Amino acid sequence: MRILVAAALVALLARADAKGWPLPAAGPTMSGDPELIFTFDDGPNPKTTPAVLDALAKHHIKAVFFLVGDRLEPMPKATPAIVARMIAEGHVVATHTMHHLDMCLKKNHDKAAGDIDTGRAVVEKATGQRTFWFRTPFGARCTLVEELLAERGLTHFHWDLDPQDWKHNDPVKAVTYVEKQVGKMTGRNVLLMHDTKQATMKALPEILDWIDEENARRKEAHKRPIRIIQAPELAIERLPEGLLAWLADAMPTSLGARLASVM
């Protein structure tokens, strides 16, 4: 027991300068409706990610996938097709480090920098696209992480809703949490899930069906619908002023697809 208490105190002291990331994670609602953004961490996993992609495709949803480098190198046999499908179906691909380390715990600058850089390089090699969105493992925030991201022009993408699927791996708990929290939303929320987990794979179709059913009920009651913000739509929203018009002229036929992984 003393060892566990001591370890907990060390972890707390190591994060003494940590602050929470700003919320709402993706800013306020732009439509006035409750808005939801789907994000998935830690993949890809050949055993579960394809089913997650199937569920999203069925409901015409484009999400953000934060990929971990050591799941891409060495590359499992089924993984290239999964990554190619993510890109082809218009999802945003972002980075989640190489080895999923807590960079605020020991605060080793070189190790943290290497984990960010190697992970980004591996993801970009696998996808053939630049990445500018990043999610720090465990949501850890400290001065070191902020400095490393600023030096690299990476934007941290936090979350508002966490059903803890990574912890309990229970689809019933995941569904119950998401339906409760999304049902009472009034602003914009980023949902964190993990496409590596059986719980997510099993819960996601039920969650998406529930959203459709809930929106049908809201339409009958003349209430604001739950609006799904598509990942490329969010990327375009975050473009610097004036750049969108230039890009529209430069590549009018594939603007959304090309922006999806770079802004």
Contacts in CASP RR format, 6 or more apart in sequence:
PFRMAT RR
TARGET T0000
AUTHOR 0000-0000-0000
METHOD contacts of the structure
MODEL  1
MRILVAAALVALLARADAKGWPLPAAGPTMSGDPELIFTFDDGPNPKTTP
AVLDALAKHHIKAVFFLVGDRLEPMPKATPAIVARMIAEGHVVATHTMHH
LDMCLKKNHDKAAGDIDTGRAVVEKATGQRTFWFRTPFGARCTLVEELLA
ERGLTHFHWDLDPQDWKHNDPVKAVTYVEKQVGKMTGRNVLLMHDTKQAT
MKALPEILDWIDEENARRKEAHKRPIRIIQAPELAIERLPEGLLAWLADA
MPTSLGARLASVM
11 105 0 8 1.000
14 104 0 8 1.000
14 105 0 8 1.000
14 106 0 8 1.000
14 107 0 8 1.000
15 104 0 8 1.000
15 105 0 8 1.000
15 140 0 8 1.000
15 142 0 8 1.000
17 142 0 8 1.000
17 143 0 8 1.000
18 104 0 8 1.000
18 140 0 8 1.000
18 141 0 8 1.000
18 142 0 8 1.000
19 141 0 8 1.000
20 141 0 8 1.000
21 139 0 8 1.000
21 141 0 8 1.000
21 156 0 8 1.000
21 158 0 8 1.000
22 158 0 8 1.000
23 158 0 8 1.000
23 160 0 8 1.000
24 160 0 8 1.000
24 187 0 8 1.000
24 188 0 8 1.000
24 189 0 8 1.000
24 190 0 8 1.000
25 157 0 8 1.000
25 158 0 8 1.000
25 159 0 8 1.000
25 160 0 8 1.000
25 189 0 8 1.000
25 190 0 8 1.000
26 37 0 8 1.000
26 157 0 8 1.000
26 188 0 8 1.000
26 190 0 8 1.000
26 229 0 8 1.000
26 234 0 8 1.000
27 188 0 8 1.000
28 187 0 8 1.000
28 188 0 8 1.000
29 35 0 8 1.000
29 186 0 8 1.000
29 187 0 8 1.000
29 188 0 8 1.000
30 188 0 8 1.000
30 237 0 8 1.000
31 227 0 8 1.000
32 187 0 8 1.000
32 224 0 8 1.000
33 224 0 8 1.000
33 225 0 8 1.000
33 226 0 8 1.000
33 227 0 8 1.000
34 182 0 8 1.000
34 183 0 8 1.000
34 185 0 8 1.000
34 186 0 8 1.000
34 187 0 8 1.000
34 188 0 8 1.000
34 189 0 8 1.000
34 224 0 8 1.000
34 225 0 8 1.000
34 226 0 8 1.000
34 227 0 8 1.000
35 185 0 8 1.000
35 187 0 8 1.000
35 188 0 8 1.000
35 189 0 8 1.000
35 226 0 8 1.000
35 227 0 8 1.000
35 228 0 8 1.000
35 229 0 8 1.000
36 182 0 8 1.000
36 185 0 8 1.000
36 188 0 8 1.000
36 189 0 8 1.000
36 191 0 8 1.000
36 211 0 8 1.000
36 226 0 8 1.000
36 227 0 8 1.000
36 228 0 8 1.000
36 229 0 8 1.000
37 63 0 8 1.000
37 64 0 8 1.000
37 188 0 8 1.000
37 189 0 8 1.000
37 190 0 8 1.000
37 191 0 8 1.000
37 228 0 8 1.000
37 229 0 8 1.000
37 231 0 8 1.000
37 234 0 8 1.000
38 56 0 8 1.000
38 61 0 8 1.000
38 63 0 8 1.000
38 64 0 8 1.000
38 191 0 8 1.000
38 193 0 8 1.000
38 228 0 8 1.000
38 231 0 8 1.000
39 63 0 8 1.000
39 64 0 8 1.000
39 65 0 8 1.000
39 66 0 8 1.000
39 135 0 8 1.000
39 157 0 8 1.000
39 159 0 8 1.000
39 190 0 8 1.000
39 191 0 8 1.000
39 192 0 8 1.000
39 193 0 8 1.000
40 52 0 8 1.000
40 63 0 8 1.000
40 64 0 8 1.000
40 65 0 8 1.000
40 66 0 8 1.000
40 193 0 8 1.000
40 194 0 8 1.000
40 195 0 8 1.000
40 200 0 8 1.000
41 66 0 8 1.000
41 68 0 8 1.000
41 96 0 8 1.000
41 135 0 8 1.000
41 166 0 8 1.000
41 192 0 8 1.000
41 193 0 8 1.000
41 194 0 8 1.000
41 195 0 8 1.000
41 196 0 8 1.000
42 66 0 8 1.000
42 68 0 8 1.000
42 71 0 8 1.000
42 96 0 8 1.000
42 100 0 8 1.000
42 166 0 8 1.000
42 194 0 8 1.000
42 195 0 8 1.000
42 196 0 8 1.000
43 49 0 8 1.000
43 65 0 8 1.000
43 66 0 8 1.000
43 67 0 8 1.000
43 68 0 8 1.000
43 71 0 8 1.000
43 96 0 8 1.000
43 194 0 8 1.000
43 195 0 8 1.000
43 196 0 8 1.000
44 65 0 8 1.000
44 67 0 8 1.000
44 71 0 8 1.000
44 72 0 8 1.000
44 79 0 8 1.000
44 82 0 8 1.000
44 83 0 8 1.000
44 86 0 8 1.000
44 195 0 8 1.000
44 196 0 8 1.000
45 71 0 8 1.000
45 195 0 8 1.000
45 196 0 8 1.000
46 76 0 8 1.000
46 77 0 8 1.000
46 78 0 8 1.000
46 79 0 8 1.000
46 82 0 8 1.000
48 195 0 8 1.000
48 196 0 8 1.000
48 197 0 8 1.000
48 198 0 8 1.000
48 200 0 8 1.000
48 201 0 8 1.000
49 82 0 8 1.000
49 195 0 8 1.000
49 196 0 8 1.000
50 82 0 8 1.000
50 85 0 8 1.000
51 201 0 8 1.000
51 204 0 8 1.000
52 195 0 8 1.000
52 200 0 8 1.000
52 201 0 8 1.000
52 204 0 8 1.000
53 82 0 8 1.000
53 85 0 8 1.000
53 86 0 8 1.000
53 89 0 8 1.000
53 91 0 8 1.000
55 204 0 8 1.000
55 205 0 8 1.000
55 208 0 8 1.000
56 62 0 8 1.000
56 63 0 8 1.000
56 89 0 8 1.000
56 91 0 8 1.000
56 204 0 8 1.000
56 208 0 8 1.000
57 89 0 8 1.000
58 205 0 8 1.000
58 208 0 8 1.000
59 208 0 8 1.000
59 211 0 8 1.000
59 212 0 8 1.000
59 228 0 8 1.000
61 208 0 8 1.000
61 228 0 8 1.000
61 230 0 8 1.000
62 89 0 8 1.000
62 90 0 8 1.000
62 91 0 8 1.000
62 92 0 8 1.000
62 230 0 8 1.000
62 231 0 8 1.000
62 232 0 8 1.000
62 260 0 8 1.000
63 91 0 8 1.000
63 92 0 8 1.000
63 231 0 8 1.000
64 91 0 8 1.000
64 92 0 8 1.000
64 93 0 8 1.000
64 94 0 8 1.000
64 133 0 8 1.000
64 157 0 8 1.000
64 231 0 8 1.000
64 234 0 8 1.000
65 86 0 8 1.000
65 91 0 8 1.000
65 92 0 8 1.000
65 93 0 8 1.000
65 94 0 8 1.000
65 195 0 8 1.000
66 94 0 8 1.000
66 95 0 8 1.000
66 96 0 8 1.000
66 133 0 8 1.000
66 134 0 8 1.000
66 135 0 8 1.000
66 157 0 8 1.000
67 83 0 8 1.000
67 93 0 8 1.000
67 94 0 8 1.000
67 95 0 8 1.000
67 96 0 8 1.000
67 123 0 8 1.000
67 126 0 8 1.000
68 96 0 8 1.000
68 97 0 8 1.000
68 98 0 8 1.000
68 99 0 8 1.000
68 100 0 8 1.000
68 119 0 8 1.000
69 95 0 8 1.000
69 96 0 8 1.000
69 97 0 8 1.000
69 98 0 8 1.000
69 99 0 8 1.000
69 118 0 8 1.000
69 119 0 8 1.000
69 122 0 8 1.000
69 123 0 8 1.000
70 98 0 8 1.000
70 99 0 8 1.000
70 100 0 8 1.000
71 79 0 8 1.000
72 79 0 8 1.000
72 83 0 8 1.000
72 122 0 8 1.000
72 123 0 8 1.000
72 125 0 8 1.000
72 126 0 8 1.000
73 122 0 8 1.000
73 125 0 8 1.000
73 126 0 8 1.000
75 126 0 8 1.000
79 126 0 8 1.000
80 126 0 8 1.000
83 93 0 8 1.000
83 126 0 8 1.000
83 127 0 8 1.000
86 93 0 8 1.000
86 127 0 8 1.000
87 93 0 8 1.000
87 127 0 8 1.000
87 129 0 8 1.000
87 260 0 8 1.000
87 261 0 8 1.000
90 231 0 8 1.000
90 232 0 8 1.000
90 256 0 8 1.000
90 257 0 8 1.000
90 260 0 8 1.000
91 231 0 8 1.000
91 260 0 8 1.000
92 133 0 8 1.000
92 231 0 8 1.000
92 232 0 8 1.000
92 234 0 8 1.000
92 235 0 8 1.000
92 260 0 8 1.000
92 261 0 8 1.000
93 123 0 8 1.000
93 127 0 8 1.000
93 129 0 8 1.000
93 131 0 8 1.000
93 260 0 8 1.000
93 261 0 8 1.000
94 123 0 8 1.000
94 131 0 8 1.000
94 132 0 8 1.000
94 133 0 8 1.000
94 134 0 8 1.000
94 135 0 8 1.000
94 157 0 8 1.000
94 261 0 8 1.000
95 116 0 8 1.000
95 119 0 8 1.000
95 120 0 8 1.000
95 123 0 8 1.000
95 131 0 8 1.000
95 133 0 8 1.000
95 134 0 8 1.000
95 135 0 8 1.000
95 154 0 8 1.000
96 134 0 8 1.000
96 135 0 8 1.000
96 137 0 8 1.000
97 103 0 8 1.000
97 115 0 8 1.000
97 116 0 8 1.000
97 119 0 8 1.000
97 136 0 8 1.000
97 137 0 8 1.000
98 114 0 8 1.000
98 115 0 8 1.000
98 116 0 8 1.000
98 118 0 8 1.000
98 119 0 8 1.000
98 122 0 8 1.000
99 115 0 8 1.000
100 137 0 8 1.000
101 111 0 8 1.000
101 112 0 8 1.000
101 115 0 8 1.000
101 137 0 8 1.000
102 137 0 8 1.000
102 138 0 8 1.000
102 140 0 8 1.000
103 111 0 8 1.000
103 112 0 8 1.000
103 115 0 8 1.000
103 116 0 8 1.000
103 136 0 8 1.000
103 137 0 8 1.000
103 140 0 8 1.000
103 142 0 8 1.000
103 144 0 8 1.000
103 145 0 8 1.000
103 148 0 8 1.000
104 140 0 8 1.000
104 141 0 8 1.000
104 142 0 8 1.000
104 144 0 8 1.000
104 145 0 8 1.000
105 140 0 8 1.000
107 142 0 8 1.000
107 144 0 8 1.000
109 144 0 8 1.000
109 148 0 8 1.000
112 144 0 8 1.000
112 145 0 8 1.000
112 148 0 8 1.000
113 148 0 8 1.000
116 134 0 8 1.000
116 148 0 8 1.000
116 149 0 8 1.000
116 152 0 8 1.000
116 154 0 8 1.000
117 152 0 8 1.000
120 131 0 8 1.000
120 134 0 8 1.000
120 152 0 8 1.000
120 154 0 8 1.000
123 131 0 8 1.000
124 130 0 8 1.000
124 131 0 8 1.000
127 261 0 8 1.000
129 261 0 8 1.000
129 262 0 8 1.000
130 261 0 8 1.000
130 262 0 8 1.000
131 261 0 8 1.000
131 262 0 8 1.000
132 153 0 8 1.000
132 154 0 8 1.000
132 155 0 8 1.000
132 262 0 8 1.000
132 263 0 8 1.000
133 154 0 8 1.000
133 155 0 8 1.000
133 157 0 8 1.000
133 263 0 8 1.000
134 149 0 8 1.000
134 154 0 8 1.000
134 155 0 8 1.000
134 156 0 8 1.000
134 157 0 8 1.000
135 156 0 8 1.000
135 157 0 8 1.000
135 158 0 8 1.000
136 145 0 8 1.000
136 156 0 8 1.000
139 158 0 8 1.000
141 156 0 8 1.000
145 156 0 8 1.000
149 155 0 8 1.000
149 156 0 8 1.000
157 190 0 8 1.000
158 190 0 8 1.000
159 190 0 8 1.000
159 191 0 8 1.000
159 192 0 8 1.000
160 188 0 8 1.000
160 189 0 8 1.000
160 190 0 8 1.000
160 191 0 8 1.000
161 177 0 8 1.000
161 178 0 8 1.000
161 181 0 8 1.000
161 182 0 8 1.000
161 189 0 8 1.000
161 190 0 8 1.000
161 191 0 8 1.000
161 192 0 8 1.000
162 192 0 8 1.000
163 173 0 8 1.000
163 174 0 8 1.000
163 177 0 8 1.000
163 178 0 8 1.000
163 191 0 8 1.000
163 192 0 8 1.000
163 193 0 8 1.000
163 203 0 8 1.000
164 173 0 8 1.000
164 174 0 8 1.000
164 177 0 8 1.000
165 173 0 8 1.000
165 174 0 8 1.000
165 193 0 8 1.000
165 194 0 8 1.000
165 197 0 8 1.000
165 199 0 8 1.000
165 200 0 8 1.000
165 203 0 8 1.000
166 194 0 8 1.000
166 197 0 8 1.000
168 174 0 8 1.000
168 199 0 8 1.000
169 197 0 8 1.000
169 198 0 8 1.000
169 199 0 8 1.000
170 199 0 8 1.000
171 198 0 8 1.000
171 199 0 8 1.000
171 200 0 8 1.000
171 202 0 8 1.000
171 203 0 8 1.000
171 206 0 8 1.000
172 203 0 8 1.000
173 199 0 8 1.000
174 193 0 8 1.000
174 199 0 8 1.000
174 200 0 8 1.000
174 203 0 8 1.000
174 207 0 8 1.000
175 203 0 8 1.000
175 206 0 8 1.000
175 207 0 8 1.000
175 210 0 8 1.000
178 191 0 8 1.000
178 203 0 8 1.000
178 207 0 8 1.000
179 207 0 8 1.000
179 210 0 8 1.000
181 189 0 8 1.000
182 189 0 8 1.000
182 191 0 8 1.000
182 211 0 8 1.000
182 214 0 8 1.000
182 226 0 8 1.000
183 214 0 8 1.000
183 226 0 8 1.000
185 226 0 8 1.000
188 229 0 8 1.000
193 200 0 8 1.000
193 203 0 8 1.000
193 204 0 8 1.000
194 200 0 8 1.000
195 201 0 8 1.000
211 226 0 8 1.000
211 228 0 8 1.000
214 226 0 8 1.000
215 225 0 8 1.000
215 226 0 8 1.000
218 224 0 8 1.000
218 225 0 8 1.000
218 226 0 8 1.000
219 225 0 8 1.000
231 260 0 8 1.000
232 256 0 8 1.000
232 257 0 8 1.000
232 259 0 8 1.000
232 260 0 8 1.000
235 256 0 8 1.000
235 259 0 8 1.000
235 260 0 8 1.000
235 262 0 8 1.000
235 263 0 8 1.000
236 244 0 8 1.000
236 255 0 8 1.000
236 256 0 8 1.000
236 259 0 8 1.000
236 263 0 8 1.000
238 263 0 8 1.000
239 247 0 8 1.000
239 259 0 8 1.000
239 263 0 8 1.000
247 255 0 8 1.000
247 259 0 8 1.000
248 255 0 8 1.000
251 258 0 8 1.000
END
